[in-house]
Structures are given as structure tokens and as C-alpha cells.
Amino acid sequence: MSDRLPSPLLDALRARVLVADGAMGTALQAHDLGLDDFAGLEGCNEILDVTRPDVVRGVHRGYLEAGADLVETNTFGANYANLAEYGIEDRIFELSEAGARLAREAADEYGTPDRPRYVLGSVGPETKLPTLGHAPFTTLRDAYLEEVRGLPAGGADATQDILQTKASIIAAHRAMQAEGRRVPVIASITVETTAPCCSAPAPRGL
């Protein structure tokens, strides 16, 4: 696989300012969904990618109609810790791919040759911290690999414990190698000065 990264998204970012969408979770809450909509998995927004794709697609369309150039997939919690709470950690790839596909469909619907719309694969933080021994680093890395594999498969243009971030970035590069496709990796990190500081030896290598 070539190290070069041809990307219409990066070309667009170099040319002009792109406007991203807003929050997905609060937009979904506004639909007053019931337990049946979540297939009994109350609070699992990612399951809506397969149980209520019309609602998720509608959220994307709303942001696109408002002028967004970028829409994020409904996959923020499609990770090991979140889905394991519902006993569906084996569906990480499925839900990631479905979420990316819905966003891709909406982006293509509103995109034009003069103004294409782009899809950002949303990868949120785990609630299991490898630094504190909540879960092995390799478990999180391999689960992130499934999520990040699913996002480009569905059509995404790009895809907090420091070790969490490292696990997801390593997984992103492994997924790109496995799929033979490179996409940008965009990291957004919030650092709180009041948070306790913990340290642990970082694992070496990819």
C-alpha cells in the first residue's frame, strides 16, 4: 500500500473552511424513542443504525440541510466497553459499517460536484482505561480495529486515557493496511487540568 494519501477531503480542507455537524446524541433524544426502537437495549444509540435507520438518516439530513459539509457517523460508542455493557460486543463491525453507510447515503444525497459532502467516522473514548487496569491494551486495540474497519467499509472519508488514543490510532493504521485503503485520521482530545494523573509504561510497536 502506498504511503501517499490522496484524499478529496484533505484537498477540500486545504482550499476552504468546512463546517461540521452538531451533536448526534441530543438530536436522537429529540425523537423521543422508546425501548422497542432500541431493541430492548435502552440508551445504546449505535443500535439505532440497524433498528431505526430512518431516524439516524434524518439527523444527518437535518445537518446537511442546515449547511454542514461534514457529518459524523452514529458510531461514537461502537466500542468494546460500551457494547459489552449490552452484551453485543460481537457487533462492533456491523454497527460501525451500518452507521457509516447511513451517513454516506445522506452525504451523497446532498453532495454536488461543486460541493461534495464528507463523512467523518466517529470513534469515541472507551470507559475502560488500560492505564488503570480496567481492560488489556490489546483488547481495546483489537476492538477498535473492528470499529475502524467498519467505518471505511461503510463509506467514511476519515476516521481519554492516552493509551486509549494510542490503541485507536494503532487500530486505524492496522485497519487501513488490512483494507488496502488509506483515509485521514483526525484526533480531537480534551485535557482537563483537574483530572488525576496516572502513568504506566506505554506498549511498544503497532
KOLMIMAR-767398 format. One line per 5 residues: number of its first residue (from 0); for each residue x, y, z of N, C-alpha, C. Coordinates in pm, whole numbers, m for minus. Each point is the difference from the previous one (the first is absolute). Example, Ala and Ser with C-alpha at 12.3 -4.5 7.8 and 13.67 -1.06 7.14 Angstrom:
0) 1319,m569,780,m89,119,0,90,120,0 | m35,105,m72,82,119,6,m77,109,73
This chain:
0) 85,m119,0,m85,119,0,88,124,0 | m31,92,m84,80,122,m11,m11,84,126 | 111,70,36,m3,90,115,m68,132,m35 | m20,25,m128,m67,124,m39,m147,m7,37 | m57,113,30,m138,4,47,m83,96,m84
5) m39,m41,m122,m88,86,m78,m136,5,65 | m51,117,25,m127,12,72,m74,126,m43 | m117,m15,m60,m81,118,m33,m32,84,123 | m16,m67,116,m30,73,123,117,91,38 | 122,m53,m3,115,82,34,20,113,m101
10) m27,m29,m126,9,105,m102,m100,111,28 | m122,m39,40,m102,100,31,38,82,123 | 59,m64,100,42,71,121,112,99,m29 | 82,m33,m96,107,93,m38,m57,120,m74 | m113,m19,m68,m55,105,m86,m93,95,74
15) m74,m51,100,m98,86,67,m35,m57,137 | m75,80,75,m49,m44,130,m122,m89,m22 | m1,m116,65,m114,m90,m7,m76,4,132 | m131,m6,m9,m86,6,118,m47,m141,36 | 23,m38,125,m41,m132,47,m138,7,64
20) m60,m115,19,m133,m9,60,7,22,150 | m115,m13,67,m7,15,145,m11,m135,67 | m51,1,122,m6,m121,81,m100,m101,m55 | 38,m126,5,m89,m108,m44,m92,m45,114 | 57,m18,120,m79,m54,111,m121,83,35
25) 17,131,13,m113,85,36,m102,6,m113 | 48,m8,m124,m93,0,m113,m86,m127,1 | 59,m112,37,m78,m125,10,m99,6,115 | 41,60,111,m90,11,115,m124,81,m33 | 12,93,m91,m114,85,m36,m111,m79,m67
30) 29,m122,m46,m101,m83,m66,m84,m81,99 | 32,10,129,m79,m68,103,m19,m149,m33 | 110,m68,m22,m4,m141,m38,m29,m88,121 | m68,m111,m25,m35,m93,107,88,m122,4 | m27,m88,95,83,m118,19,0,m90,m123
35) m113,m9,m69,m7,m82,m120,92,52,m109 | 13,132,m9,89,59,m101,144,m44,24 | 34,m20,127,136,m42,36,14,m153,8 | m101,m72,m46,1,m147,6,27,m50,142 | m54,72,98,18,m38,139,131,47,61
40) 87,61,m79,131,45,49,m5,150,24 | m75,39,101,m25,141,26,130,79,17 | 10,108,m73,116,87,10,112,m33,m97 | m12,m110,m72,104,m39,m96,m31,68,m134 | 51,120,m18,m31,76,m122,47,m72,m126
45) 108,m75,11,56,m65,m119,m93,m107,m58 | m84,m61,84,m91,m103,m51,m104,61,m93 | m22,130,13,m97,69,m87,44,m1,m146 | 128,m22,m25,48,m8,m138,m64,m116,m75 | m44,m102,74,m65,m113,m65,m148,m11,34
50) m42,52,117,m141,m9,37,m82,119,m49 | 59,119,m3,m70,120,m46,91,83,m92 | 40,m59,m112,86,75,m93,m66,126,m52 | m134,1,m4,m70,120,m47,24,119,93 | 6,m26,129,24,108,97,143,51,m12
55) 95,m91,m6,141,40,m10,24,75,m131 | m55,m52,m108,15,67,m128,m64,138,3 | m111,13,71,m66,129,12,83,103,75 | 74,m45,100,90,91,73,108,51,m95 | 60,m91,m77,101,42,m96,m57,100,m100
60) m118,m28,m50,m61,89,m98,m26,138,58 | m40,4,126,m26,128,63,123,88,4 | 114,m60,34,125,77,4,44,40,m140 | m19,m88,m96,38,31,m138,m87,112,m56 | m127,m4,31,m90,107,m45,37,133,63
65) 55,m6,121,41,123,68,133,54,m53 | 66,m77,m88,122,48,m62,127,m70,39 | m9,m111,74,121,m71,41,71,m62,m121 | 132,9,0,82,m66,m101,41,m139,46 | 5,m19,132,46,m125,59,m105,m54,96
70) m30,m128,m11,m89,m63,98,73,m116,65 | m18,m14,131,64,m108,74,m93,m120,10 | 57,m117,m7,m78,m123,10,m53,m18,142 | m111,m71,10,m57,m32,130,70,m124,56 | 129,14,28,81,m113,46,90,39,117
75) m31,110,67,85,49,108,23,m107,105 | m101,m79,30,10,m104,103,11,m140,m55 | 38,m15,m126,12,m134,m59,135,m59,36 | 25,m11,130,128,m51,49,m23,m114,99 | 109,m56,44,m8,m119,87,m77,27,129
80) 40,105,72,m58,24,132,m149,28,m9 | m40,86,m92,m140,38,m10,m88,m117,m43 | 38,m67,m107,m84,m108,m51,3,m123,89 | 110,m19,74,7,m113,92,m101,14,113 | m33,123,36,m101,21,103,m136,m54,m42
85) m22,m7,m131,m127,m52,m53,14,m144,m50 | 120,m57,15,23,m136,m45,5,m16,m151 | 33,108,m71,4,m8,m147,136,47,m53 | 106,m26,77,133,42,m46,43,m71,m127 | m68,m111,m35,30,m69,m125,m57,71,m122
90) m74,111,22,m63,71,m112,70,133,m32 | 122,17,48,71,126,m21,13,32,m149 | 49,m95,m78,18,25,m144,m134,29,m67 | m99,m81,30,m132,15,m62,m58,139,23 | 3,46,124,m60,129,32,83,115,m55
95) 130,m16,m3,86,104,m56,m23,14,m150 | m8,m112,m69,m24,3,m143,m137,59,m32 | m102,m39,79,m134,51,m23,m7,150,24 | 65,47,107,0,143,29,67,80,m109 | 113,m50,m52,70,70,m107,m81,0,m128
100) m68,m111,m27,m80,m9,m122,m115,100,1 | m67,18,114,m109,97,9,49,143,m23 | 113,32,61,56,134,m19,44,21,m144 | 58,m105,m61,44,9,m140,m117,24,m94 | m110,m72,25,m119,17,m84,m53,142,7
105) m5,55,121,m50,136,17,95,101,m62 | 131,m20,19,98,92,m57,m6,0,m152 | m14,m117,m59,m8,m9,m145,m129,61,m53 | m106,m10,78,m129,57,m40,9,151,m11 | 75,64,89,7,146,2,125,55,m71
110) 95,m84,m28,121,46,m64,m19,28,m148 | 80,92,m51,0,34,m142,145,0,m47 | 23,m3,m130,139,6,m50,73,125,49 | m71,111,11,63,124,46,17,4,152 | m85,m75,70,7,0,146,m32,m139,55
115) 98,m87,m6,m22,m133,59,m11,8,151 | m69,m97,59,m10,m8,145,81,m122,47 | 50,9,121,93,m101,48,m50,m65,128 | 51,m121,25,m40,m79,117,120,m22,90 | m15,36,127,103,m24,100,m41,m119,86
120) 85,m101,4,m28,m115,85,26,36,145 | m104,m6,82,9,42,139,46,m117,88 | 115,18,67,54,m101,90,15,65,137 | m87,m36,92,1,62,132,90,m73,97 | 24,58,117,88,m61,100,m66,m120,68
125) 83,m90,46,m46,m112,80,m24,47,144 | m80,m75,73,m13,24,143,93,m94,79 | 67,m89,m70,98,m89,62,138,58,m24 | 74,27,106,130,63,m12,112,m102,16 | 81,m20,m104,110,m96,14,103,43,103
130) 18,130,16,97,49,98,m37,m46,141 | m131,m4,30,m46,m39,133,m32,m149,9 | 27,m74,m106,m21,m144,3,m144,m44,m20 | m86,89,m51,m139,m38,m23,m14,m104,m112 | 87,10,m99,m4,m92,m114,139,m3,m62
135) 41,m113,m55,131,m7,m64,8,93,m121 | 116,58,m21,21,87,m116,m34,m73,m129 | 41,m126,m11,m23,m74,m124,m149,m25,m25 | m77,m16,107,m145,m19,m16,m63,125,m61 | 37,117,53,m54,124,m54,49,23,m142
140) 127,m27,m24,55,20,m135,m73,m85,m102 | m22,m127,31,m64,m90,m95,m147,35,m21 | m66,49,106,m139,42,m14,m9,126,m85 | 92,93,22,5,120,m85,26,m39,m146 | 80,m104,m21,28,m45,m135,m130,m37,m71
145) m89,m71,69,m128,m36,m59,m82,124,m34 | 0,97,92,m77,123,m24,56,77,m119 | 132,17,m2,60,81,m105,m2,m72,m135 | m4,m131,m1,m20,m74,m124,m139,23,m57 | m98,7,90,m137,17,m44,m29,136,m59
150) 69,103,48,m29,136,m46,34,22,m147 | 121,m29,m46,26,14,m143,m83,m96,m84 | m29,m119,55,m83,m95,m74,m138,57,m30 | m48,85,91,m130,63,m20,7,130,m79 | 122,50,m24,15,118,m83,52,124,69
155) 58,m13,119,54,117,70,122,54,m73 | 14,133,0,114,63,m65,119,14,95 | m21,m3,130,108,15,96,m39,m70,133 | 77,m34,58,m27,m50,135,94,75,102 | 50,22,1644,100,23,m95,132,m5,74
160) 9,m85,8,124,m64,39,90,m2,m123 | 125,40,16,90,7,m114,13,m135,m68 | m2,m109,76,12,m132,m60,m124,m36,m80 | m116,54,36,m118,m19,m82,22,59,m138 | 49,123,m2,24,67,m127,102,m78,m83
165) 106,m46,65,101,m77,m71,m61,m128,m55 | m85,m65,79,m63,m124,m45,m84,24,m124 | m76,109,m1,m88,27,m115,80,39,m123 | 108,75,17,81,42,m115,75,m121,m59 | 55,m84,88,64,m122,m49,m102,m84,m76
170) m120,m12,56,m105,m78,m67,m34,61,m135 | m4,132,m7,m32,66,m127,103,m35,m107 | 127,3,36,104,m32,m98,m3,m148,m38 | m28,m86,96,m11,m143,m33,m119,m27,m91 | m111,70,25,m118,m18,m84,28,46,m142
175) 69,112,m14,31,50,m134,92,m97,m74 | 95,m59,72,87,m99,m63,m80,m122,m45 | m93,m44,84,m80,m118,m32,m92,25,m119 | m54,122,m9,m95,33,m106,68,53,m126 | 132,30,9,70,53,m116,m48,138,m39
180) m42,77,98,m52,134,m26,42,93,112 | 40,122,m36,42,97,102,m100,114,4 | m38,38,122,m87,115,21,62,85,111 | m32,129,6,55,84,107,m47,m45,138 | 84,16,99,m35,m24,139,2,135,71
185) m114,41,53,m13,130,66,m26,m25,148 | 86,52,87,m13,m22,144,m45,128,69 | m105,m11,81,m48,111,81,8,m42,145 | 81,70,79,28,m41,137,m25,115,97 | m70,m28,108,m23,98,105,85,m36,121
190) 76,95,49,84,m23,118,m50,88,114 | m36,m63,112,m47,74,116,114,13,101 | 29,121,40,112,22,94,m31,m53,138 | m129,m24,31,m37,m49,132,m2,m152,8 | 20,m67,m114,m7,m146,m1,122,m59,69
195) m15,m112,72,116,m63,63,95,m53,m106 | 126,3,31,102,m43,m96,49,m139,37 | m6,m89,m95,49,m135,23,98,m33,m112 | 98,m80,30,98,m36,m102,19,m149,m2 | 36,m48,m119,29,m142,m16,86,m12,m123
200) 86,m103,m6,83,m19,m118,m86,m18,m123 | 27,75,m105,m77,m13,m123,49,m120,m79 | m92,m78,m58,42,m115,m80,75,47,m123 | 95,m81,m43,81,38,m114,m50,m70,m125 | 16,70,m112,m30,m62,m128,m146,2,m33
205) m30,m31,m127,m137,m4,m47,m54,m142,3
